[in-house]
Structures are given as C-alpha cells and as structure tokens.
Amino acid sequence: MVREFKLINEKGQEYSLMDIYNYCFLSDPDGLGYSYSTEYEQLGNTFVTKLRKFEQGKISGIANFLNYDNYKKLVDFIESSENLRISYKIPFKTGAKEYFKDVQIQNLSKTQMQTNGIISETITFDCLSLWYETNTVIYSIVPQTNEIRWDFKWDSRFTDYNSRNLQYINQGHVEAPIRVEIDGQVVNPQIELYVEGELYQKVKINTTINSYEKLLYDTRENQFSINKQNTDGTIESLFSLDYIDFENDNVIRLPKNKSCELKLTADNEVLNAQITIYPRYKAV
C-alpha cells in the first residue's frame, strides 16, 4: 500500500494526483507536517515563551504530466472550482484512513517538456484549514445499506424516536465542529451536547421543519450556519432572534479527549437525521 493524493472540489468532482496517464502524478510532496512561529522573552538565563502561533501551511511538490492535455485538464479543474480540498489517504498499520485539507492554488509553473518525455512542473497550494476527517452517522427508521458508517456507540433504546443519541470521543488536536441535518417534519428541534455525562451546550430552534424540508446546522469555522432547506432547494437562515436564543452559545464543537454525547430531540419524533463530525489534526 502507498499513500494517495487527489483534489476534490465542491461538486464532489475529483482530479487524481496518482495517475500520470489520465491526470498527473504528484512526486516529492512537501509541507505535509506543521510548524509554529515562537517568540521568547529572556528572564536571566531562562527563556520564556512570549508568543506561540500556529503557522499557515503550504503543500508543494512536482506535478508530472504525460502530455499537455492533462496539464490543461488540471488548470481547467482548478479554475472551474470554487472550493478545493486535498485528499490524503495514509496506509497505517491498522488500515488506510483518509484526511482532507482545504486549499487554494498558489502557483503551477509552465516550462518545457523534459528530455524523458515527462512534463514536470512545480505546484504549490496554500492551506486554509487543518487536516480533518469526515465521520458521518445516518439515523433512519428505514433500514439502509451501510446505515452505520462508523464505529460509534448507539443508544440502546431504539423505540423512543423523540431522542437520538451519539457517543463520541474527539481524538483530534483541537475542538471538532459538527454538521447536523434533520428531515422534517420536526417541531422545535434541539441539539444537546453532553460532556462526561453533564449537559454542556444546548441549541433549540423554535420553528417547525415541514415534510420534505431540512434543518441544516453547521459549526465549521468558515461555514457556521443555522438554516432551513426549503422544498425547492432554497436556503433560509434561521440565525435570528425569531428562532434561537442569542444568550446561549449556539456553536457546538466537541472538546478533545473527553467522552461526548450528542442528542437530537424535538417536540415530536426525530425520524431521519444525519450527523457529521470533523475531527481536526495539525499533522497526520
């Protein structure tokens, strides 16, 4: 097994960085680790940390193409995408795991074809996020293929659909944001976070999500939102005093290395929902 790289855009389209015949092959990758910039203050013969800042990363390497058509295909893929992320699949001893990092292109050089017939150009991406996983669990009263996608602990009381529970330990390096989707009809849906068995945060949305509508709740740093997806696909913001209590901390993120439980409730039954957790890592 070898590590694998590819680019993915917001539409889910992919450009392989491992296929020199149809796309390109990324060699000599660099910048996969992490670094800090640190300032120190001297107190006698001792140096004390004054400021320690996590630095923005850059991922670079050599993009190798078999022909100029594939070079243009990469340029077109990048320029037709609003958001890009790099997928990095690592073959650990316990099995392969896939991590993602949001990026944007900094440069892709264009020189001459090499004597061996391979077009080799330097490529650099600016990193916009930490590495993260996308761990998703689907709740549904209708059996589905691969309904439980990840090895989480489930609440044993399946007959009580007014509440859905998910237990999770965030083993990332920082707090983990979440994304919740709840299908209507639900009345006054509520998301609760319990940490070590104690209620830690509660977000209640005072509205009705009708049939064929969805509640969308996202706490990623650059995408925080509380929305309703209408039947025609349009998005309506629920982040206002009409629907939520601004006195509460409405941004739920799972603290690291603690036993966490997410609970979805409503005044009626919660029949269909999906939770995605994004544990984030400074390096993997």
MARDO-427777 format. One record per residue: x, y negated, z negated of N, C-alpha, C in turn. Coordinates in steps of 0.001 Angstrom, whole numbers, padded with zeros to 6 digits, always signed. Layout:
BEGIN
XYZXYZXYZ...
END
This chain:
BEGIN
+000833+001200+000000+000000+000000+000000+000869-001252+000000+000428-002284+000722+001129-003557+000766+000159-004668+000409+000681-005799+000006-000195-006928-000270-000735-007477+001045-001918-008072+000995-002595-008531+002199-003035-009979+002035-002964-010723+003130-003381-012127+003145-004369-012351+004280-005330-013247+004044-006212-013705+005107-006814-015039+004707-007322-015768+005690-008038-017018+005457-009532-016766+005595-010319-017420+004738-011777-017308+004776-012348-018715+004720-013349-019001+005553-013979-020317+005494-015329-020255+004801-016016-021400+004751-017271-021495+004006-018386-020675+004640-018225-020265+005885-019235-019436+006551-018986-017944+006342-017902-017617+005656-017541-016218+005475-016727-015651+006621-016387-016476+007608-015554-016030+008723-014110-015870+008263-013399-014928+008852-012049-014591+008400-011039-014708+009538-009815-015075+009168-008679-015056+010089-007569-014281+009390-007211-013129+009950-006227-012263+009321-004826-012862+009416-004072-012743+008345-002663-013123+008335-001774-011887+008284-002354-010738+008731-001644-009460+008708-001669-008755+010070-002237-009388+011085-002462-008742+012382-001825-009594+013476-000602-009273+013858+000124-010096+014831-000439-009945+016234-001164-008856+016497-001679-008613+017845-002914-009455+018147-003799-009587+017185-005043-010320+017412-005114-011661+016688-004294-011841+015658-004314-013077+014886-002874-013549+014677-002336-013390+013475-000927-013686+013226-000454-012876+012022+000853-012843+011834+001427-012153+010683+002193-013173+009854+001829-013295+008568+002488-014232+007661+003678-013549+007010+004872-014036+007288+006078-013494+006673+006708-014540+005757+007564-014076+004861+008283-014944+003916+007360-015879+003139+006253-015359+002586+005366-016245+001815+006064-016786+000573+005795-018045+000272+006411-018705-000883+005350-019553-001574+005558-019817-002870+004631-020655-003615+003489-019900-004240+003636-018577-004396+002563-017775-004985+002592-017811-006513+003672-018325-007081+003777-018436-008536+003218-019758-009031+003791-020283-010108+003297-021553-010647+004421-022271-011374+004215-023563-011641+005238-024362-012313+004588-025483-013110+005348-026013-014068+004938-027156-014879+005961-028273-014706+005496-029507-014800+006400-030650-014959+006338-031047-016432+007487-031160-017069+007538-031371-018523+008450-032536-018856+007986-033399-019748+008797-034487-020284+009073-034205-021761+010307-034488-022185+010718-034225-023567+011162-035516-024245+011014-035531-025554+011500-036633-026378+012513-036085-027367+013665-036740-027456+014724-036251-028329+014559-036795-029740+014529-035884-030703+014496-036232-032117+015735-035638-032758+016768-036462-032867+018041-035951-033360+018628-034975-032356+018840-033750-032797+019371-032725-031908+018283-031783-031391+017021-032184-031564+015889-031360-031141+015105-032072-030046+014628-031318-029096+013824-031858-028014+012385-031366-028171+011454-032325-028258+010043-032031-028471+009272-032341-027191+008371-031446-026828+007579-031659-025620+006702-032895-025775+006845-033845-024855+006059-035069-024866+004859-034959-023921+005073-034418-022747+004011-034262-021756+004301-033017-020928+003327-032147-020840+003466-030913-020059+002262-030802-019136+002512-030820-017828+001447-030889-016832+001590-029764-015822+000486-029075-015596+000471-028024-014575+000533-028662-013201+001467-028214-012362+001678-028847-011070+000821-028217-009975+000400-029068-009038-000314-028573-007868+000622-027716-007031+000130-026580-006600+000967-025668-005843+000877-025883-004339+001838-025279-003635+001846-025224-002184+002195-023798-001787+001467-023247-000833+001763-021926-000299+002297-022102+001114+003461-021558+001364+004087-021716+002670+004614-020371+003160+004985-020332+004410+005536-019121+004995+005769-019312+006473+006040-018213+007161+006243-018217+008600+005067-017495+009250+004329-018206+010105+003223-017613+010859+003772-017109+012188+003708-015797+012398+004269-015168+013588+003141-014773+014541+003225-015248+015784+002190-015002+016787+002793-014233+017965+001993-013366+018559+002436-012639+019739+002279-013480+020996+001350-014450+020952+001129-015315+022112+000537-016644+021651+000501-017611+022555-000006-018932+022217-001523-018943+022055-002216-017946+022626-003664-017866+022436-004009-017690+020967-003251-016835+020282-003502-016599+018856-003120-017814+018013-002098-018546+018451-001740-019793+017762-002918-020771+017833-003476-020942+019043-004613-021850+019214-005828-021360+018439-005988-020024+018359-007111-019460+017615-007025-019855+016140-005815-019872+015576-005646-020284+014179-005968-021769+014014-005458-022607+014927-005734-024043+014853-007235-024300+014949-007903-023629+015879-009352-023813+016033-010100-023348+014791-009642-022237+014186-010297-021723+012977-010190-022741+011849-008999-023311+011662-008782-024285+010586-009614-025541+010823-009612-026048+012049-010282-027317+012333-011804-027187+012393-012303-025977+012586-013760-025781+012607-014308-025440+011231-013434-025391+010221-013829-025008+008859-013841-026235+007956-014889-026365+007160-014958-027452+006191-014201-027103+004919-014229-025823+004526-013535-025372+003325-012796-024084+003638-011560-024011+003150-010720-022832+003370-010274-022255+002041-010139-020953+001998-009504-020304+000861-008638-019167+001378-007567-018918+000657-006675-017804+000971-007081-016613+000122-007211-015467+000755-007436-014205+000053-006100-013500-000089-005807-013048-001311-004527-012408-001633-004853-011094-002339-004705-009980-001635-005003-008665-002208-003701-008028-002667-003666-007669-003967-002436-007174-004587-002605-005706-004960-001675-004842-004539-001771-003412-004880-001174-003113-006254-001946-003333-007329-001492-002980-008669-001463-001457-008833-000813-000992-009875-000752+000443-010144-002147+001025-010370-003023+000230-010969-004375+000705-011270-005332+000542-010093-004856+000004-008972-005699-000210-007805-005611-001638-007313-005995-001868-006069-005899-003190-005459-006959-004136-006026-006569-005395-006219-007501-006439-006640-007326-007637-005718-008442-008320-005443-008435-009453-004524-008638-010751-005285-007761-011720-005005-007836-013035-005614-007969-014087-004511-008524-015250-004890-008751-016323-003928-008178-017627-004472-007809-018502-003554-007366-019848-003925-007870-020809-002852-008523-021905-003289-008988-022925-002356-007780-023720-001858-007713-023928-000540-006555-024595+000054-007012-025529+001164-006091-026369+001602-006280-027109+002847-004932-027198+003548-004968-027255+004873-003741-027220+005648-002917-028480+005427-001630-028326+005226-000716-029463+005199+000002-029594+006531+000577-028486+007017+001225-028557+008323+001354-027169+008945+001335-027148+010270+001643-025968+011075+002515-026457+012209+003785-026023+012232+004720-026532+013222+004433-025941+014600+005008-026563+015626+004891-026067+017003+006233-026316+017677+006989-025232+017920+008313-025364+018523+008350-024579+019832+009306-023702+020001+009458-022930+021226+009353-021441+020922+008987-020654+021932+008937-019209+021765+010335-018680+021463+010412-017778+020502+011701-017222+020116+012190-016233+021176+013479-015920+021123+014077-015039+022129+013534-013617+022053+013015-013221+020895+012457-011864+020767+011009-011794+021242+010496-012892+021773+009136-012896+022291+008078-013240+021275+008443-013443+020024+007506-013780+018957+007548-015275+018702+006384-015885+018601+006290-017304+018260+006242-017404+016734+007249-018009+016145+007356-018092+014687+007340-019553+014272+006319-019945+013500+006150-021331+013098+005932-021427+011588+006457-022484+010986+006243-022701+009551+004823-023194+009312+004231-022748+008215+002878-023163+007850+002852-023434+006351+002145-024496+005945+002065-024875+004531+000632-025265+004196+000143-024766+003068-001174-025121+002556-001021-025811+001203-001781-026880+000981-001888-027484-000347-002943-026718-001134-002626-026379-002376-003553-025616-003226-004514-026578-003927-005802-026251-003894-006827-027087-004511-007419-026456-005770-007007-025246-006106-007564-024559-007266-006540-023574-007796-006884-022972-008938-006130-021824-009421-006553-020592-008621-005848-019475-008807-006320-018199-008280-007577-017805-009049-008537-017201-008376-009746-016777-009071-010303-015507-008443-011063-014773-009258-011819-013623-008784-013276-014039-008632-014052-013238-007914-015498-013437-007836-016168-012145-008283-016507-012087-009560-017140-010904-010142-018648-011124-010197-019394-010318-009446-020830-010533-009301-021622-009348-009826-022695-009668-010553-023649-008651-011008-025026-009054-010505-025781-008094-009963-027138-008336-009487-028117-007661-010436-029109-008415-010899-030205-007867-011694-031434-007760-010798-032079-006629-010776-033284-006471-009975-034101-005311-010521-035432-005433-010454-036266-004308-010861-036392-003307-009725-035919-003668-008523-035966-002763-007379-034596-002125-007225-034487-000782-007238-033182-000141-007087-032509-000567-005792-031194-000866-005869-030430-001253-004700-029166-000415-004628-028645-000255-003419-027364+000427-003259-026268-000432-003868-025426+000182-004693-024326-000537-005346-024832-001744-006126-025960-001555-006840-026542-002677-007582-025580-003211-008632-024901-002310-009357-023901-002743-010341-022555-002741-009635-022058-003930-009331-020841-004020-008535-019576-004021-009386-019703-004358-010662-018533-004451-011523-018811-003734-012842-017756-003354-013513-017878-002549-014714-018145-003428-015922-019375-003957-016011-019797-004734-017161-020647-003856-018078-020845-004328-019310-021740-003647-020244-023147-004213-020066-024130-003329-019951-025509-003747-019737-026316-003605-021021-027251-004511-021204-028206-004398-022295-029026-003119-022107-029200-002365-023174-029857-001058-023051-031369-001159-022955-031962-002323-023235-033424-002447-023236-033898-002954-021876-033960-002041-020923-034313-002441-019562-035789-002788-019420-036638-002382-020363-038078-002587-020205-038497-004012-020520-037646-004788-021190-038000-006158-021549-037418-007106-020516-038211-007490-019497-037692-008302-018417-037771-009796-018713-038247-010190-019910-038197-011597-020282-036767-012037-020568-035849-011087-020709-034470-011411-021030-033544-010456-020293-032479-010993-019708-031441-010178-019074-030101-010553-019704-029307-009549-020083-028069-009784-020809-026860-009271-020031-025739-009962-020161-024477-009539-019564-023358-009828-020546-022592-008805-020902-021458-008962-021805-020167-008953-021003-019232-009839-021364-018034-010021-020541-016924-010624-021405-015683-010215-021158-014508-010826-021788-013677-011463-020687-013512-012764-020763-012741-013511-019770-011255-013334-020050-010574-012581-019201-009141-012342-019371-008304-013254-018477-008922-014310-017960-008186-015293-017178-007351-016195-018064-006712-017186-017452-005807-018083-018176-006484-019360-018647-007689-019634-018160-008457-020813-018567-009927-020396-018673-010786-021330-019066-012222-021041-019116-012738-020642-017735-013712-019740-017714-014238-019211-016457-015584-019836-016133-015713-020540-014999-017027-021049-014587-017920-019921-014092-019205-020215-013965-020173-019204-013535-021096-019798-012481-021751-018912-011751-022833-019297-010832-023996-018357-011091-025190-018921-011277-026387-018135-011568-027436-018434-010502-028055-017383-009981-029202-017515-009078-030361-016726-009682-031502-017377-009856-032698-016714-010381-033822-016903-009372-034404-015811-008926-035506-015869-007970-036816-016171-008694-037666-016972-008036-038985-017225-008591-039913-016035-008353-040950-015987-009131-041439-017079-009942-040923-016944-011376-040359-018048-011889-039978-018116-013293-040394-019481-013837-040810-019498-015103-041277-020718-015749-040293-021096-016853-039766-022317-016774-038809-022839-017761-037638-021874-017973-036875-021586-016935-035731-020679-017079-034676-021255-018011-033961-020351-018666-032991-020750-019675-031761-019858-019573-030570-020467-019686-029305-019733-019666-028624-019952-021005-028310-018874-021698-027674-018958-023016-026331-018248-022993-025352-018846-023659-024035-018232-023825-023804-017959-025300-023566-016706-025628-023202-016291-026980-021718-015927-026991-020982-016444-027980-019558-016150-028132-019345-015484-029477-018775-014294-029448-018579-013499-030658-019892-013347-031433-020996-013205-030701-022294-012960-031314-023058-014196-031744-022452-015391-031638-023106-016625-032061-023497-017459-030844-024684-018098-030900-025120-018960-029813-024148-020124-029671-023586-020283-028468-022538-021274-028207-023061-022426-027347-023826-022106-026303-024408-023110-025427-025769-022620-024926-026637-023590-024609-027954-023248-024070-028362-024320-023075-028737-023892-021888-029232-024806-020856-030650-024377-020509-031610-025274-020734-033005-024986-020408-033461-025947-019323-034026-025403-018253-034515-026206-017140-036032-026200-017194-036609-027349-017511-038054-027451-017721-038780-027636-016386-038975-026544-015698-039663-026576-014410-040118-025165-014062-040897-025070-013015-041320-023770-012501-040666-023529-011152-040000-022410-011031-039435-021966-009766-040439-020997-009157-041079-021407-008078-042150-020618-007490-041609-019432-006688-042508-018557-006299-042132-017408-005479-041442-017893-004206-040391-017164-003812-039576-017465-002625-038721-018717-002799-038672-019269-004004-037727-020323-004335-036643-019734-005251-035531-020483-005426-034435-020008-006271-033938-021137-007157-033570-020770-008393-032801-021669-009238-031326-021405-008967-030550-022466-008696-029114-022354-008429-028360-023168-009474-027531-022499-010255-026777-023156-011332-025307-022805-011146-024438-023823-011038-023026-023598-010696-022165-024505-011560-021154-023945-012257-020319-024760-013147-018870-024842-012683-018599-024510-011421-017247-024725-010893-016949-026219-010870-015689-026586-011121-015330-027979-011383-015735-028920-010257-015551-028513-009028-015869-029403-007917-017237-029119-007308-018015-028236-007961-019313-027866-007412-020406-027825-008471-020191-028477-009630-021186-028385-010693-022533-028910-010204-023583-028102-010413-024910-028494-009947-025973-027656-010629-027170-028234-010758-028378-027513-011156-029412-027835-010083-029701-026868-009223-030526-027120-008045-031657-026111-007933-032637-026494-007125-033681-025567-006683-033583-025438-005177-033564-024197-004706-033615-023957-003269-035061-023728-002872-035589-024600-002042-036976-024511-001628-037183-023406-000588-038427-023125-000277-038738-022035+000650-038197-022296+002045-038008-023574+002412-037480-023889+003743-035957-023976+003756-035308-023629+002618-033856-023639+002543-033253-024940+002078-034038-025992+001958-033513-027268+001485-033209-027193-000004-032285-028044-000455-031825-028047-001842-032337-029301-002550-032909-029108-003735-033427-030204-004551-032699-030209-005891-032101-031333-006256-031359-031423-007509-032300-031451-008703-031976-030677-009724-032719-030674-010981-031907-031320-012103-030797-031964-011740-029924-032567-012743-030439-033980-013052-031515-034037-013821-032095-035318-014211-032868-035141-015509-033235-036246-016121-033961-036204-017391-035327-035555-017252-035823-035461-016029-037131-034820-015824-037074-033322-016095-035877-032732-016019-035779-031272-016078-034860-030757-017191-033835-031508-017586-032879-030999-018575-032664-032020-019678-032122-031545-020786-031812-032380-021941-030351-032810-021844-030107-034084-021638-028743-034579-021470-027969-034604-022791-028647-034375-023899-027950-034290-025180-027163-032993-025284-027538-031990-024496-026855-030697-024517-025616-030730-023630-024702-029800-023901-023586-029542-022986-024116-028593-021922-024386-029115-020741-025030-028331-019690-024050-027574-018801-022761-027633-019116-021743-026963-018300-021253-025726-019050-021750-024570-018658-021369-023322-019316-020142-022734-018642-019088-022538-019423-017888-021833-018959-017461-020875-020066-017015-019691-019672-016694-018665-020654-015297-018886-021220-015161-019046-022555-013828-019183-023143-013017-017915-022933-011709-018050-022940-010858-016904-022633-010642-016031-023865-010546-014732-023585-010200-013717-024586-011183-013659-025756-012442-013929-025481-013476-013788-026503-014637-012975-025934-015336-012279-026812-016487-011495-026391-017646-012439-026095-018057-012491-024834-019112-013414-024405-020324-012629-023923-021491-013211-024132-022731-012627-023637-023559-013721-022990-023922-013511-021718-024818-014415-021014-026220-013823-021039-027200-014656-021371-028576-014189-021448-029450-015102-020596-030218-014502-019690-031160-015232-018856-032565-014984-019391-033288-016050-019713-034645-015919-020237-035556-016908-019531-036853-016729-019727-037867-017650-019211-039150-017414-019987-040157-018264-019770-041443-018073-020431-042185-016865-019873-041748-016398-018703-042320-015184-018128-041183-014209-017815-041434-013205-016987-040436-012187-016713-039360-012693-015749-038098-012341-016049-036982-012588-015138-036763-011295-014364-037226-011264-013123-037223-010004-012372-036005-009851-011469-035551-010934-010882-034426-010853-009950-033470-012006-010201-032208-011677-010432-031206-012703-010703-029827-012184-010315-028916-013121-010154-027538-012772-009821-026604-013689-010589-025585-013104-011227-024575-013874-011957-023220-013603-011332-022486-014679-011021-021111-014558-010538-020197-015273-011518-019160-014586-011977-018178-015147-012903-016865-015332-012152-016222-016476-012364-014979-016798-011664-013814-016913-012652-013275-015787-013147-012076-015891-013977-010934-016467-013165-010188-017398-013750-009160-018132-013017-007785-017891-013628-006780-017842-012769-005422-017476-013165-004422-018471-012601-003450-018835-013424-002384-019724-012947-001443-018991-012003-001261-017708-012224-000482-016856-011318-000978-015445-011469-000865-014641-010408-001339-013258-010443-000260-012333-009881
END
